[in-house]
Every structure is written in C-alpha cells, then in structure tokens.
Amino acid sequence: MVKSLRESKAKLSELVDLASRGEDVLISVRGKVKARLTGVQMPLPATTGAKWARELRGLHRAYSSGKASVSIDQILSAQRADRG
C-alpha cells in the first residue's frame, strides 16, 4: 500500500495498525517512495529459554550414569546426530 506523506500524517494510527498486522505501508513524497512502515518481529517468549533449559537438564540426567558425568557438549552432539 502506498500513501502520500500528507495522507500518512492524517491517518498514522490506522497505518501503524495495518503495519502491525503484517502489511507494508510505503510513504511517498511528491510521487516518490521515501519510507516504509512495517511491523516489528516480536522476540521469542522468555519461557522458550526456560523450556529449553529444562529439556537440557532432563537429557543430562538421562545420559548421566552418576559415575562419570556426560558433558553438555556430548549431549548436544548426540541430539544433533539424531536429527539427521
């Protein structure tokens, strides 16, 4: 969608809403596109890291015999090998 600068000023909140829903809004000055309004990529939720840490601890317990500890690097290498 292309809007003139004048129209963009008048309807900025509407254009921000469109951009937040994934539509790119191009803003033109005297018929030439000068700017683009886009939505932002939201970061992954913090729970993703916590979930990964829990899974890693579980894997560590599963691979650990109690006598000789398996390193995290060894666990990650094994997991990567399982993926193909």
N, CA, C and O atoms as a Tinker XYZ file with bonds, in Angstrom:
   336  protein
     1  N      0.848000   -1.162000    0.000000    73     2
     2  CA     0.000000    0.000000    0.000000    64     1     3
     3  C      0.905000    1.239000    0.000000    63     2     4     5
     4  O      1.862000    1.315000    0.770000    81     3
     5  N      0.599000    2.188000   -0.853000    73     3     6
     6  CA     1.367000    3.435000   -0.925000    64     5     7
     7  C      0.458000    4.591000   -0.522000    63     6     8     9
     8  O     -0.649000    4.739000   -1.039000    81     7
     9  N      0.943000    5.403000    0.405000    73     7    10
    10  CA     0.196000    6.578000    0.869000    64     9    11
    11  C      1.095000    7.792000    0.768000    63    10    12    13
    12  O      2.311000    7.692000    0.935000    81    11
    13  N      0.502000    8.926000    0.499000    73    11    14
    14  CA     1.280000   10.164000    0.474000    64    13    15
    15  C      1.623000   10.572000    1.902000    63    14    16    17
    16  O      0.983000   10.133000    2.858000    81    15
    17  N      2.638000   11.415000    2.031000    73    15    18
    18  CA     3.037000   11.885000    3.354000    64    17    19
    19  C      1.883000   12.616000    4.034000    63    18    20    21
    20  O      1.646000   12.429000    5.227000    81    19
    21  N      1.182000   13.429000    3.295000    73    19    22
    22  CA     0.051000   14.176000    3.864000    64    21    23
    23  C     -1.024000   13.222000    4.385000    63    22    24    25
    24  O     -1.533000   13.394000    5.493000    81    23
    25  N     -1.361000   12.222000    3.584000    73    23    26
    26  CA    -2.374000   11.250000    3.997000    64    25    27
    27  C     -1.863000   10.411000    5.179000    63    26    28    29
    28  O     -2.637000   10.059000    6.069000    81    27
    29  N     -0.578000   10.095000    5.187000    73    27    30
    30  CA     0.015000    9.309000    6.270000    64    29    31
    31  C     -0.053000   10.062000    7.591000    63    30    32    33
    32  O     -0.329000    9.464000    8.631000    81    31
    33  N      0.196000   11.364000    7.559000    73    31    34
    34  CA     0.114000   12.163000    8.783000    64    33    35
    35  C     -1.300000   12.132000    9.345000    63    34    36    37
    36  O     -1.495000   12.034000   10.556000    81    35
    37  N     -2.281000   12.216000    8.457000    73    35    38
    38  CA    -3.673000   12.271000    8.887000    64    37    39
    39  C     -4.167000   10.926000    9.424000    63    38    40    41
    40  O     -5.053000   10.885000   10.277000    81    39
    41  N     -3.594000    9.829000    8.927000    73    39    42
    42  CA    -4.091000    8.503000    9.297000    64    41    43
    43  C     -2.993000    7.620000    9.880000    63    42    44    45
    44  O     -2.988000    6.410000    9.651000    81    43
    45  N     -2.068000    8.204000   10.626000    73    43    46
    46  CA    -0.921000    7.461000   11.135000    64    45    47
    47  C     -1.332000    6.266000   11.986000    63    46    48    49
    48  O     -0.795000    5.173000   11.802000    81    47
    49  N     -2.260000    6.444000   12.902000    73    47    50
    50  CA    -2.631000    5.321000   13.781000    64    49    51
    51  C     -3.217000    4.166000   12.973000    63    50    52    53
    52  O     -2.961000    3.003000   13.286000    81    51
    53  N     -3.996000    4.469000   11.944000    73    51    54
    54  CA    -4.560000    3.431000   11.077000    64    53    55
    55  C     -3.441000    2.703000   10.326000    63    54    56    57
    56  O     -3.480000    1.480000   10.192000    81    55
    57  N     -2.453000    3.445000    9.839000    73    55    58
    58  CA    -1.347000    2.846000    9.102000    64    57    59
    59  C     -0.460000    2.001000   10.021000    63    58    60    61
    60  O      0.033000    0.951000    9.611000    81    59
    61  N     -0.260000    2.447000   11.240000    73    59    62
    62  CA     0.507000    1.665000   12.210000    64    61    63
    63  C     -0.219000    0.352000   12.494000    63    62    64    65
    64  O      0.414000   -0.697000   12.607000    81    63
    65  N     -1.525000    0.408000   12.607000    73    63    66
    66  CA    -2.314000   -0.799000   12.834000    64    65    67
    67  C     -2.155000   -1.773000   11.667000    63    66    68    69
    68  O     -1.983000   -2.973000   11.879000    81    67
    69  N     -2.212000   -1.260000   10.442000    73    67    70
    70  CA    -2.024000   -2.114000    9.265000    64    69    71
    71  C     -0.636000   -2.752000    9.272000    63    70    72    73
    72  O     -0.497000   -3.946000    9.006000    81    71
    73  N      0.380000   -1.963000    9.575000    73    71    74
    74  CA     1.746000   -2.472000    9.608000    64    73    75
    75  C      1.902000   -3.534000   10.696000    63    74    76    77
    76  O      2.600000   -4.528000   10.495000    81    75
    77  N      1.264000   -3.332000   11.833000    73    75    78
    78  CA     1.383000   -4.304000   12.924000    64    77    79
    79  C      0.733000   -5.628000   12.574000    63    78    80    81
    80  O      1.046000   -6.652000   13.180000    81    79
    81  N     -0.171000   -5.620000   11.600000    73    79    82
    82  CA    -0.814000   -6.849000   11.144000    64    81    83
    83  C     -0.085000   -7.473000    9.956000    63    82    84    85
    84  O     -0.565000   -8.439000    9.364000    81    83
    85  N      1.094000   -6.907000    9.608000    73    83    86
    86  CA     1.922000   -7.536000    8.580000    64    85    87
    87  C      1.943000   -6.847000    7.230000    63    86    88    89
    88  O      2.684000   -7.271000    6.342000    81    87
    89  N      1.161000   -5.807000    7.047000    73    87    90
    90  CA     1.152000   -5.126000    5.749000    64    89    91
    91  C      2.219000   -4.035000    5.727000    63    90    92    93
    92  O      2.335000   -3.252000    6.670000    81    91
    93  N      2.994000   -3.989000    4.649000    73    91    94
    94  CA     3.969000   -2.913000    4.480000    64    93    95
    95  C      3.250000   -1.680000    3.938000    63    94    96    97
    96  O      2.450000   -1.771000    3.007000    81    95
    97  N      3.547000   -0.535000    4.532000    73    95    98
    98  CA     2.959000    0.722000    4.090000    64    97    99
    99  C      4.100000    1.590000    3.569000    63    98   100   101
   100  O      5.011000    1.943000    4.318000    81    99
   101  N      4.048000    1.927000    2.306000    73    99   102
   102  CA     5.056000    2.779000    1.700000    64   101   103
   103  C      4.558000    4.219000    1.735000    63   102   104   105
   104  O      3.393000    4.488000    1.441000    81   103
   105  N      5.439000    5.135000    2.094000    73   103   106
   106  CA     5.066000    6.542000    2.192000    64   105   107
   107  C      5.815000    7.312000    1.120000    63   106   108   109
   108  O      7.039000    7.231000    1.011000    81   107
   109  N      5.054000    8.060000    0.330000    73   107   110
   110  CA     5.659000    8.786000   -0.784000    64   109   111
   111  C      5.642000   10.292000   -0.549000    63   110   112   113
   112  O      4.774000   10.826000    0.142000    81   111
   113  N      6.617000   10.953000   -1.140000    73   111   114
   114  CA     6.701000   12.409000   -1.129000    64   113   115
   115  C      6.846000   12.835000   -2.589000    63   114   116   117
   116  O      7.800000   12.453000   -3.267000    81   115
   117  N      5.904000   13.616000   -3.052000    73   115   118
   118  CA     5.875000   14.080000   -4.442000    64   117   119
   119  C      5.965000   12.921000   -5.436000    63   118   120   121
   120  O      6.654000   13.001000   -6.454000    81   119
   121  N      5.242000   11.831000   -5.108000    73   119   122
   122  CA     5.159000   10.699000   -6.021000    64   121   123
   123  C      6.302000    9.703000   -5.932000    63   122   124   125
   124  O      6.286000    8.689000   -6.631000    81   123
   125  N      7.289000    9.964000   -5.094000    73   123   126
   126  CA     8.415000    9.033000   -4.955000    64   125   127
   127  C      8.388000    8.425000   -3.554000    63   126   128   129
   128  O      8.239000    9.133000   -2.558000    81   127
   129  N      8.536000    7.102000   -3.496000    73   127   130
   130  CA     8.526000    6.408000   -2.206000    64   129   131
   131  C      9.775000    6.805000   -1.432000    63   130   132   133
   132  O     10.893000    6.698000   -1.934000    81   131
   133  N      9.567000    7.267000   -0.197000    73   131   134
   134  CA    10.664000    7.739000    0.649000    64   133   135
   135  C     10.830000    6.924000    1.926000    63   134   136   137
   136  O     11.900000    6.955000    2.536000    81   135
   137  N      9.792000    6.194000    2.347000    73   135   138
   138  CA     9.874000    5.453000    3.602000    64   137   139
   139  C      8.942000    4.253000    3.562000    63   138   140   141
   140  O      8.016000    4.180000    2.753000    81   139
   141  N      9.215000    3.321000    4.458000    73   139   142
   142  CA     8.375000    2.128000    4.579000    64   141   143
   143  C      8.025000    1.940000    6.057000    63   142   144   145
   144  O      8.893000    2.036000    6.924000    81   143
   145  N      6.780000    1.677000    6.329000    73   143   146
   146  CA     6.306000    1.391000    7.685000    64   145   147
   147  C      5.991000   -0.098000    7.729000    63   146   148   149
   148  O      5.138000   -0.584000    6.987000    81   147
   149  N      6.693000   -0.821000    8.612000    73   147   150
   150  CA     6.491000   -2.268000    8.723000    64   149   151
   151  C      6.285000   -2.645000   10.179000    63   150   152   153
   152  O      6.640000   -1.890000   11.084000    81   151
   153  N      5.715000   -3.804000   10.392000    73   151   154
   154  CA     5.555000   -4.325000   11.746000    64   153   155
   155  C      6.887000   -4.841000   12.265000    63   154   156   157
   156  O      7.807000   -5.094000   11.488000    81   155
   157  N      6.986000   -4.993000   13.551000    73   155   158
   158  CA     8.217000   -5.493000   14.154000    64   157   159
   159  C      8.102000   -6.990000   14.401000    63   158   160   161
   160  O      7.008000   -7.515000   14.607000    81   159
   161  N      9.239000   -7.665000   14.379000    73   159   162
   162  CA     9.290000   -9.076000   14.737000    64   161   163
   163  C      9.306000   -9.162000   16.253000    63   162   164   165
   164  O     10.178000   -8.583000   16.901000    81   163
   165  N      8.373000   -9.862000   16.806000    73   163   166
   166  CA     8.314000   -9.998000   18.252000    64   165   167
   167  C      9.344000  -11.039000   18.695000    63   166   168   169
   168  O      9.467000  -12.091000   18.068000    81   167
   169  N     10.078000  -10.756000   19.761000    73   167   170
   170  CA    11.052000  -11.745000   20.237000    64   169   171
   171  C     10.353000  -12.980000   20.790000    63   170   172   173
   172  O      9.185000  -12.933000   21.174000    81   171
   173  N     11.087000  -14.078000   20.821000    73   171   174
   174  CA    10.523000  -15.295000   21.391000    64   173   175
   175  C     10.224000  -15.080000   22.867000    63   174   176   177
   176  O     10.954000  -14.363000   23.551000    81   175
   177  N      9.172000  -15.689000   23.354000    73   175   178
   178  CA     8.857000  -15.538000   24.772000    64   177   179
   179  C      9.989000  -16.070000   25.643000    63   178   180   181
   180  O     10.710000  -16.987000   25.250000    81   179
   181  N     10.133000  -15.496000   26.809000    73   179   182
   182  CA    11.191000  -15.906000   27.729000    64   181   183
   183  C     11.023000  -17.362000   28.151000    63   182   184   185
   184  O     11.997000  -18.014000   28.525000    81   183
   185  N      9.809000  -17.870000   28.094000    73   183   186
   186  CA     9.578000  -19.253000   28.501000    64   185   187
   187  C     10.268000  -20.233000   27.569000    63   186   188   189
   188  O     10.540000  -21.365000   27.968000    81   187
   189  N     10.560000  -19.828000   26.333000    73   187   190
   190  CA    11.231000  -20.708000   25.393000    64   189   191
   191  C     12.602000  -21.095000   25.933000    63   190   192   193
   192  O     12.972000  -22.268000   25.885000    81   191
   193  N     13.357000  -20.134000   26.443000    73   191   194
   194  CA    14.664000  -20.420000   27.010000    64   193   195
   195  C     14.560000  -21.300000   28.237000    63   194   196   197
   196  O     15.370000  -22.208000   28.424000    81   195
   197  N     13.571000  -21.039000   29.075000    73   195   198
   198  CA    13.382000  -21.838000   30.279000    64   197   199
   199  C     13.005000  -23.272000   29.917000    63   198   200   201
   200  O     13.476000  -24.220000   30.546000    81   199
   201  N     12.164000  -23.426000   28.915000    73   199   202
   202  CA    11.757000  -24.760000   28.466000    64   201   203
   203  C     12.967000  -25.519000   27.926000    63   202   204   205
   204  O     13.147000  -26.699000   28.224000    81   203
   205  N     13.784000  -24.848000   27.143000    73   203   206
   206  CA    14.979000  -25.464000   26.590000    64   205   207
   207  C     15.917000  -25.908000   27.712000    63   206   208   209
   208  O     16.486000  -26.997000   27.651000    81   207
   209  N     16.079000  -25.068000   28.735000    73   207   210
   210  CA    16.953000  -25.403000   29.860000    64   209   211
   211  C     16.428000  -26.627000   30.607000    63   210   212   213
   212  O     17.215000  -27.486000   31.004000    81   211
   213  N     15.102000  -26.722000   30.807000    73   211   214
   214  CA    14.525000  -27.890000   31.475000    64   213   215
   215  C     14.776000  -29.157000   30.665000    63   214   216   217
   216  O     15.139000  -30.196000   31.216000    81   215
   217  N     14.578000  -29.059000   29.342000    73   215   218
   218  CA    14.816000  -30.214000   28.482000    64   217   219
   219  C     16.279000  -30.640000   28.541000    63   218   220   221
   220  O     16.583000  -31.832000   28.582000    81   219
   221  N     17.180000  -29.663000   28.544000    73   219   222
   222  CA    18.601000  -29.968000   28.593000    64   221   223
   223  C     18.978000  -30.645000   29.913000    63   222   224   225
   224  O     19.770000  -31.587000   29.924000    81   223
   225  N     18.410000  -30.163000   31.030000    73   223   226
   226  CA    18.673000  -30.805000   32.317000    64   225   227
   227  C     18.148000  -32.241000   32.324000    63   226   228   229
   228  O     18.791000  -33.146000   32.855000    81   227
   229  N     16.977000  -32.433000   31.730000    73   227   230
   230  CA    16.416000  -33.791000   31.637000    64   229   231
   231  C     17.294000  -34.710000   30.811000    63   230   232   233
   232  O     17.510000  -35.864000   31.179000    81   231
   233  N     17.796000  -34.209000   29.708000    73   231   234
   234  CA    18.705000  -35.000000   28.884000    64   233   235
   235  C     19.984000  -35.317000   29.650000    63   234   236   237
   236  O     20.513000  -36.425000   29.561000    81   235
   237  N     20.465000  -34.353000   30.387000    73   235   238
   238  CA    21.687000  -34.556000   31.161000    64   237   239
   239  C     21.480000  -35.679000   32.185000    63   238   240   241
   240  O     22.347000  -36.535000   32.362000    81   239
   241  N     20.329000  -35.667000   32.851000    73   239   242
   242  CA    20.027000  -36.727000   33.810000    64   241   243
   243  C     19.900000  -38.076000   33.106000    63   242   244   245
   244  O     20.362000  -39.096000   33.618000    81   243
   245  N     19.271000  -38.074000   31.928000    73   243   246
   246  CA    19.065000  -39.331000   31.193000    64   245   247
   247  C     20.388000  -39.938000   30.734000    63   246   248   249
   248  O     20.547000  -41.159000   30.745000    81   247
   249  N     21.323000  -39.106000   30.337000    73   247   250
   250  CA    22.602000  -39.610000   29.827000    64   249   251
   251  C     23.619000  -39.831000   30.938000    63   250   252   253
   252  O     24.613000  -40.529000   30.737000    81   251
   253  N     23.388000  -39.261000   32.075000    73   251   254
   254  CA    24.360000  -39.346000   33.162000    64   253   255
   255  C     24.129000  -40.622000   33.962000    63   254   256   257
   256  O     23.007000  -40.913000   34.377000    81   255
   257  N     25.202000  -41.379000   34.173000    73   255   258
   258  CA    25.101000  -42.629000   34.936000    64   257   259
   259  C     25.332000  -42.407000   36.412000    63   258   260   261
   260  O     25.097000  -43.305000   37.221000    81   259
   261  N     25.787000  -41.231000   36.770000    73   259   262
   262  CA    26.074000  -40.945000   38.161000    64   261   263
   263  C     27.541000  -41.134000   38.497000    63   262   264   265
   264  O     28.048000  -40.514000   39.432000    81   263
   265  N     28.228000  -41.984000   37.745000    73   263   266
   266  CA    29.649000  -42.231000   37.997000    64   265   267
   267  C     30.502000  -41.225000   37.236000    63   266   268   269
   268  O     31.299000  -40.496000   37.828000    81   267
   269  N     30.332000  -41.196000   35.967000    73   267   270
   270  CA    31.086000  -40.256000   35.139000    64   269   271
   271  C     30.077000  -39.364000   34.429000    63   270   272   273
   272  O     29.196000  -39.844000   33.716000    81   271
   273  N     30.216000  -38.094000   34.629000    73   271   274
   274  CA    29.257000  -37.153000   34.063000    64   273   275
   275  C     29.468000  -36.988000   32.563000    63   274   276   277
   276  O     30.600000  -36.949000   32.081000    81   275
   277  N     28.369000  -36.893000   31.844000    73   275   278
   278  CA    28.409000  -36.621000   30.410000    64   277   279
   279  C     28.345000  -35.116000   30.251000    63   278   280   281
   280  O     27.534000  -34.454000   30.898000    81   279
   281  N     29.198000  -34.569000   29.389000    73   279   282
   282  CA    29.214000  -33.119000   29.215000    64   281   283
   283  C     28.013000  -32.664000   28.397000    63   282   284   285
   284  O     27.428000  -33.434000   27.635000    81   283
   285  N     27.671000  -31.429000   28.568000    73   283   286
   286  CA    26.581000  -30.825000   27.790000    64   285   287
   287  C     26.904000  -30.885000   26.301000    63   286   288   289
   288  O     26.016000  -31.131000   25.485000    81   287
   289  N     28.163000  -30.662000   25.940000    73   287   290
   290  CA    28.564000  -30.726000   24.529000    64   289   291
   291  C     28.309000  -32.102000   23.934000    63   290   292   293
   292  O     27.885000  -32.216000   22.784000    81   291
   293  N     28.566000  -33.149000   24.715000    73   291   294
   294  CA    28.315000  -34.511000   24.237000    64   293   295
   295  C     26.813000  -34.745000   24.032000    63   294   296   297
   296  O     26.407000  -35.376000   23.056000    81   295
   297  N     26.014000  -34.244000   24.935000    73   295   298
   298  CA    24.561000  -34.392000   24.815000    64   297   299
   299  C     24.058000  -33.668000   23.571000    63   298   300   301
   300  O     23.282000  -34.224000   22.794000    81   299
   301  N     24.502000  -32.424000   23.384000    73   299   302
   302  CA    24.063000  -31.658000   22.213000    64   301   303
   303  C     24.500000  -32.330000   20.924000    63   302   304   305
   304  O     23.737000  -32.372000   19.959000    81   303
   305  N     25.717000  -32.856000   20.895000    73   303   306
   306  CA    26.198000  -33.556000   19.696000    64   305   307
   307  C     25.341000  -34.768000   19.395000    63   306   308   309
   308  O     25.020000  -35.027000   18.235000    81   307
   309  N     24.968000  -35.510000   20.418000    73   307   310
   310  CA    24.124000  -36.690000   20.232000    64   309   311
   311  C     22.748000  -36.289000   19.720000    63   310   312   313
   312  O     22.199000  -36.941000   18.833000    81   311
   313  N     22.194000  -35.225000   20.272000    73   311   314
   314  CA    20.877000  -34.752000   19.829000    64   313   315
   315  C     20.920000  -34.301000   18.371000    63   314   316   317
   316  O     20.002000  -34.586000   17.602000    81   315
   317  N     21.973000  -33.607000   17.996000    73   315   318
   318  CA    22.115000  -33.140000   16.613000    64   317   319
   319  C     22.261000  -34.322000   15.667000    63   318   320   321
   320  O     21.712000  -34.308000   14.565000    81   319
   321  N     22.993000  -35.339000   16.086000    73   319   322
   322  CA    23.187000  -36.527000   15.253000    64   321   323
   323  C     21.859000  -37.253000   15.048000    63   322   324   325
   324  O     21.610000  -37.806000   13.977000    81   323
   325  N     21.005000  -37.250000   16.080000    73   323   326
   326  CA    19.699000  -37.904000   15.973000    64   325   327
   327  C     18.785000  -37.198000   14.969000    63   326   328   329
   328  O     17.919000  -37.832000   14.365000    81   327
   329  N     18.973000  -35.898000   14.791000    73   327   330
   330  CA    18.118000  -35.120000   13.877000    64   329   331
   331  C     18.465000  -35.363000   12.414000    63   330   332   333
   332  O     17.651000  -35.096000   11.530000    81   331
   333  N     19.625000  -35.849000   12.163000    73   331   334
   334  CA    19.944000  -36.186000   10.782000    64   333   335
   335  C     21.106000  -35.489000   10.281000    63   334   336
   336  O     21.490000  -35.679000    9.126000    81   335
